[in-house]
Amino acid sequence: MTVTKEIRMLEELLSQDQFELQKTEDGLRLIYLMNDAVESFLLFINGRMTGNYREDYEGELGASLSRENNEYVLVVEQGDQVVTVFFQDLNLQVYLYDYGEIGHFWMEGYEYLRQMEYKIAILRDKLEYLGEAYCVEAERELAALADFPPLNSCYPAVSKAYRVERENPWNVTEQAIAVMKKYAGEAGDRSFLKWLHLYERFPVKWIGKHLGKILHQNRHQALFLGIWEKMQQAASGYPKREFDEQVTQTFCQLQKAANLRREQIEKTGKKVWIFREEPFLFAEDSIECGVYLLIWERKGRNTQTVIEKVEVEEIKSGSDKR
């Protein structure tokens, strides 16, 4: 049996107990990688299915793949149910999107750093699951920062229950330090660069925690903004998701309300960024249409933020403030 890239992807999914099957106009397909930057699938060419597929099944899978009479036979056990998929080949379907204006605010405190950590994490997933062909050069470089503990261990974007535990969460890679040194040099941040050189020589937890602690200080904002700009430029090369009329209308209303609220806040001298929270196009998820304001505040020597969720009927009050 010839082991193609797509077959290896299928085997990888099954080894992770992932088997989310969809029936589309193109035929049967499996969800592969889904995040704000990409929606991807493995399409079964001339695929047909027998047995009972359980959409809500979340347990361990038993699976076997063989080749008989010039076609593949995939047998998947979902508990006491068995599903068999016959297919001639697999195709990878990939849809890439602009993730620059997307934000999720699941964790409080220094939300701007958590958004950067989140975007770096989805870039790393895109690179590891799909390969370099689906990432521009800047994304491949930024993805290295997924191994920079002062960011990912100090400012995780999701709660502990949803994080993939690392064997050594404070282990930093040479590539991550090299990339951060490059960015600190471009930002002219000599102080941060000095600590990075020390961290490179002695990659220990207390130095990593110290770098994380000072990362939110005002004097290091040029470094953050430089990284953020690289990320925005990389993301801007991809198309935005195009939703149906109802979702598009909802976003237009929320965006209008967000612009009005931003004008109100900016009159006080504060800077405001607008983020969207949007659902997938090709798969159901728990995310609904949402628009948020990230309001910048300086408190002493630290740069902090306040988050407001925009509600169309409550433009003046700026509801869901936290």
Secondary structure per residue as TSV (DSSP state, phi and psi in degrees):
chain	resnum	aa	ss	phi	psi
A	1	M	-	360.0	123.7
A	2	T	-	-69.6	129.0
A	3	V	-	-100.2	98.5
A	4	T	-	-86.4	172.3
A	5	K	H	-58.8	-41.0
A	6	E	H	-68.0	-36.7
A	7	I	H	-64.5	-40.0
A	8	R	H	-63.7	-37.7
A	9	M	H	-63.0	-42.2
A	10	L	H	-61.5	-45.4
A	11	E	H	-63.2	-35.9
A	12	E	H	-63.9	-45.5
A	13	L	H	-58.0	-48.6
A	14	L	H	-64.2	-35.4
A	15	S	H	-66.5	-22.4
A	16	Q	T	-96.3	12.2
A	17	D	T	57.9	39.7
A	18	Q	-	-111.6	123.0
A	19	F	-	-154.5	78.7
A	20	E	-	-105.6	101.6
A	21	L	E	-93.0	139.2
A	22	Q	E	-126.6	144.4
A	23	K	E	-106.9	119.6
A	24	T	E	-127.1	179.9
A	25	E	T	-63.3	-28.1
A	26	D	T	-79.3	-17.2
A	27	G	E	126.0	-155.0
A	28	L	E	-83.4	140.6
A	29	R	E	-151.7	157.1
A	30	L	E	-108.4	139.8
A	31	I	E	-68.5	130.2
A	32	Y	E	-104.0	-82.1
A	33	L	E	-120.1	127.4
A	34	M	E	-129.9	119.4
A	35	N	E	-155.5	-172.0
A	36	D	T	-67.1	-18.6
A	37	A	T	-96.0	-20.7
A	38	V	E	-155.7	145.7
A	39	E	E	-126.2	119.7
A	40	S	E	-135.9	154.1
A	41	F	E	-145.9	156.8
A	42	L	E	-106.6	113.2
A	43	L	E	-93.3	125.6
A	44	F	E	-80.7	114.4
A	45	I	E	-73.9	126.0
A	46	N	T	52.2	43.3
A	47	G	-	-83.6	145.4
A	48	R	E	-142.8	152.2
A	49	M	E	-126.6	142.4
A	50	T	E	-126.5	157.9
A	51	G	E	95.0	-174.1
A	52	N	-	-110.8	115.1
A	53	Y	-	-89.8	129.0
A	54	R	-	-100.8	106.0
A	55	E	T	-64.9	-30.7
A	56	D	T	-93.4	7.6
A	57	Y	-	-73.0	132.6
A	58	E	-	-129.1	9.8
A	59	G	S	-89.2	-165.3
A	60	E	-	-72.7	150.7
A	61	L	E	-110.2	146.8
A	62	G	E	-110.1	130.7
A	63	A	E	-145.2	146.7
A	64	S	E	-143.6	143.8
A	65	L	E	-127.4	127.7
A	66	S	E	-138.4	173.7
A	67	R	E	-127.3	123.6
A	68	E	E	-137.4	132.3
A	69	N	T	51.1	49.0
A	70	N	T	65.6	23.1
A	71	E	E	-145.4	157.6
A	72	Y	E	-85.3	148.2
A	73	V	E	-126.9	114.7
A	74	L	E	-108.1	118.6
A	75	V	E	-110.7	122.4
A	76	V	E	-123.6	128.2
A	77	E	E	-101.3	118.9
A	78	Q	E	-108.0	86.3
A	79	G	T	64.4	-120.4
A	80	D	T	-92.3	6.1
A	81	Q	E	-107.0	144.4
A	82	V	E	-122.5	131.0
A	83	V	E	-119.1	133.8
A	84	T	E	-121.4	128.1
A	85	V	E	-117.3	123.4
A	86	F	E	-102.2	133.3
A	87	F	E	-156.4	157.2
A	88	Q	S	-91.6	-30.3
A	89	D	E	-164.0	173.6
A	90	L	E	-122.3	139.6
A	91	N	E	-121.4	142.6
A	92	L	E	-93.6	123.3
A	93	Q	E	-105.3	126.3
A	94	V	E	-131.3	131.1
A	95	Y	E	-124.3	115.9
A	96	L	E	-100.9	144.5
A	97	Y	-	-134.6	159.5
A	98	D	-	-76.1	116.2
A	99	Y	-	-106.2	6.4
A	100	G	T	-62.3	-36.6
A	101	E	T	-100.7	8.2
A	102	I	B	-90.8	137.6
A	103	G	-	-147.2	147.0
A	104	H	-	-130.0	130.6
A	105	F	-	-116.7	77.9
A	106	W	-	-93.7	-21.1
A	107	M	S	-125.3	140.6
A	108	E	-	-93.0	151.8
A	109	G	S	97.1	120.5
A	110	Y	S	48.8	52.0
A	111	E	H	-60.8	-29.3
A	112	Y	H	-65.0	-36.1
A	113	L	H	-71.5	-35.4
A	114	R	H	-67.3	-34.3
A	115	Q	H	-67.5	-37.0
A	116	M	H	-66.5	-42.8
A	117	E	H	-60.7	-41.5
A	118	Y	H	-63.9	-45.4
A	119	K	H	-65.9	-37.8
A	120	I	H	-63.5	-38.5
A	121	A	H	-64.2	-41.6
A	122	I	H	-72.9	-27.7
A	123	L	H	-68.2	-40.2
A	124	R	H	-62.1	-42.4
A	125	D	H	-62.1	-43.5
A	126	K	H	-61.1	-41.2
A	127	L	H	-67.7	-45.7
A	128	E	H	-72.5	-38.0
A	129	Y	H	-83.8	-36.3
A	130	L	H	-107.2	-26.8
A	131	G	-	102.7	170.1
A	132	E	G	-62.6	-26.8
A	133	A	G	-62.1	-21.3
A	134	Y	G	-103.1	11.5
A	135	C	S	-131.0	136.5
A	136	V	-	-75.7	167.7
A	137	E	H	-56.9	-43.4
A	138	A	H	-62.2	-36.5
A	139	E	H	-68.5	-38.7
A	140	R	H	-62.9	-36.8
A	141	E	H	-71.5	-46.8
A	142	L	H	-61.5	-35.1
A	143	A	G	-60.6	-24.7
A	144	A	G	-62.6	-25.8
A	145	L	G	-73.0	-3.9
A	146	A	G	-65.2	-16.2
A	147	D	G	-107.4	30.1
A	148	F	-	-113.5	93.2
A	149	P	H	-55.8	-33.2
A	150	P	H	-57.5	-19.7
A	151	L	H	-98.9	-58.1
A	152	N	H	-76.0	-24.5
A	153	S	T	-90.3	-26.2
A	154	C	T	-91.6	-28.8
A	155	Y	S	-132.9	57.0
A	156	P	-	-64.4	145.0
A	157	A	S	-84.9	-19.3
A	158	V	S	-123.2	160.0
A	159	S	-	-68.7	164.9
A	160	K	G	-58.7	-33.3
A	161	A	G	-62.8	-22.9
A	162	Y	G	-107.9	4.0
A	163	R	S	-88.9	146.8
A	164	V	-	-84.3	115.7
A	165	E	-	-66.7	131.0
A	166	R	-	-92.1	147.3
A	167	E	S	-61.6	-40.9
A	168	N	S	-134.8	92.7
A	169	P	T	-65.4	-15.1
A	170	W	T	-104.4	13.6
A	171	N	-	-81.5	122.3
A	172	V	-	-107.5	142.2
A	173	T	-	-93.3	157.0
A	174	E	H	-61.4	-37.4
A	175	Q	H	-65.5	-40.9
A	176	A	H	-62.6	-43.4
A	177	I	H	-66.4	-40.4
A	178	A	H	-61.8	-43.2
A	179	V	H	-66.2	-44.1
A	180	M	H	-66.9	-36.3
A	181	K	H	-61.9	-40.4
A	182	K	H	-61.5	-46.3
A	183	Y	H	-68.0	-38.9
A	184	A	H	-64.7	-37.4
A	185	G	H	-65.0	-42.3
A	186	E	H	-64.2	-32.8
A	187	A	H	-82.5	-6.8
A	188	G	T	68.6	27.7
A	189	D	-	-92.5	84.6
A	190	R	H	-66.2	-37.4
A	191	S	H	-63.4	-48.2
A	192	F	H	-65.6	-37.8
A	193	L	H	-63.2	-37.4
A	194	K	H	-62.2	-44.6
A	195	W	H	-68.3	-32.4
A	196	L	H	-65.1	-39.3
A	197	H	H	-62.2	-39.6
A	198	L	H	-67.3	-40.7
A	199	Y	H	-64.0	-34.7
A	200	E	H	-65.3	-39.9
A	201	R	H	-75.5	-38.9
A	202	F	S	-129.7	81.0
A	203	P	-	-76.7	68.9
A	204	V	-	-109.4	163.7
A	205	K	H	-61.1	-43.1
A	206	W	H	-67.0	-32.9
A	207	I	H	-71.3	-40.6
A	208	G	H	-60.6	-42.3
A	209	K	H	-66.5	-36.0
A	210	H	H	-66.1	-42.5
A	211	L	H	-60.8	-39.6
A	212	G	H	-65.0	-38.3
A	213	K	H	-65.5	-39.3
A	214	I	H	-86.6	-10.1
A	215	L	T	-62.0	-27.6
A	216	H	T	-92.4	5.8
A	217	Q	B	-76.1	150.5
A	218	N	G	-54.7	-38.5
A	219	R	G	-69.3	-10.9
A	220	H	G	-109.0	12.4
A	221	Q	H	-68.7	-27.8
A	222	A	H	-62.8	-35.0
A	223	L	H	-65.8	-49.7
A	224	F	H	-57.7	-48.3
A	225	L	H	-64.4	-33.4
A	226	G	H	-65.2	-43.2
A	227	I	H	-66.0	-42.8
A	228	W	H	-61.7	-40.9
A	229	E	H	-64.1	-39.6
A	230	K	H	-60.8	-41.1
A	231	M	H	-66.1	-42.6
A	232	Q	H	-64.1	-41.3
A	233	Q	H	-64.7	-41.3
A	234	A	H	-64.5	-42.2
A	235	A	H	-68.6	-32.2
A	236	S	T	-65.9	-14.4
A	237	G	T	-78.4	-6.7
A	238	Y	S	-105.8	154.2
A	239	P	-	-73.7	157.3
A	240	K	-	-84.0	155.0
A	241	R	-	-64.2	140.4
A	242	E	-	-111.6	113.3
A	243	F	-	-96.6	173.1
A	244	D	-	-71.3	174.6
A	245	E	H	-59.9	-40.4
A	246	Q	H	-66.1	-47.2
A	247	V	H	-65.7	-41.4
A	248	T	H	-60.9	-41.5
A	249	Q	H	-64.8	-39.9
A	250	T	H	-61.9	-45.4
A	251	F	H	-63.4	-39.5
A	252	C	H	-61.6	-42.2
A	253	Q	H	-64.7	-44.3
A	254	L	H	-66.3	-39.3
A	255	Q	H	-65.4	-40.1
A	256	K	H	-62.4	-44.4
A	257	A	H	-63.8	-38.8
A	258	A	H	-64.9	-40.9
A	259	N	H	-62.9	-41.4
A	260	L	H	-65.2	-43.1
A	261	R	H	-65.8	-38.2
A	262	R	H	-62.2	-42.0
A	263	E	H	-59.0	-41.0
A	264	Q	H	-61.8	-45.3
A	265	I	H	-71.3	-39.3
A	266	E	H	-65.3	-22.1
A	267	K	T	-65.6	-20.0
A	268	T	T	-87.2	0.2
A	269	G	T	92.8	4.4
A	270	K	-	-93.4	149.3
A	271	K	-	-90.3	142.0
A	272	V	E	-132.8	133.7
A	273	W	E	-112.1	147.0
A	274	I	E	-111.0	133.1
A	275	F	E	-123.8	150.4
A	276	R	E	-110.3	146.2
A	277	E	E	-119.9	114.3
A	278	E	-	-129.3	149.3
A	279	P	-	-77.6	167.6
A	280	F	-	-69.5	158.3
A	281	L	S	-85.9	-35.7
A	282	F	S	-114.8	12.4
A	283	A	S	-156.3	148.1
A	284	E	-	-75.2	140.0
A	285	D	-	-147.5	179.9
A	286	S	S	-88.6	-2.8
A	287	I	-	-82.2	130.7
A	288	E	-	-110.8	172.7
A	289	C	-	-60.9	130.1
A	290	G	E	-153.5	147.5
A	291	V	E	-132.8	134.5
A	292	Y	E	-127.4	151.1
A	293	L	E	-106.6	130.5
A	294	L	E	-106.1	112.6
A	295	I	E	-104.5	122.5
A	296	W	E	-82.9	136.0
A	297	E	E	-137.6	141.2
A	298	R	E	-107.4	121.3
A	299	K	E	-123.1	103.5
A	300	G	T	66.8	-127.1
A	301	R	T	-95.5	6.1
A	302	N	E	-107.9	147.7
A	303	T	E	-101.4	119.0
A	304	Q	E	-124.3	173.2
A	305	T	E	-137.4	155.9
A	306	V	E	-120.7	139.1
A	307	I	E	-110.5	132.6
A	308	E	E	-123.2	131.7
A	309	K	E	-89.4	130.6
A	310	V	-	-83.2	131.3
A	311	E	-	-121.6	129.6
A	312	V	G	-58.6	-40.3
A	313	E	G	-82.5	-1.9
A	314	E	G	-130.0	50.1
A	315	I	T	-62.2	-41.2
A	316	K	T	-70.8	-34.5
A	317	S	T	-88.4	-22.0
A	318	G	T	63.3	72.6
A	319	S	S	-72.0	168.9
A	320	D	S	57.4	38.4
A	321	K	-	-74.9	138.6
A	322	R	-	-146.4	360.0
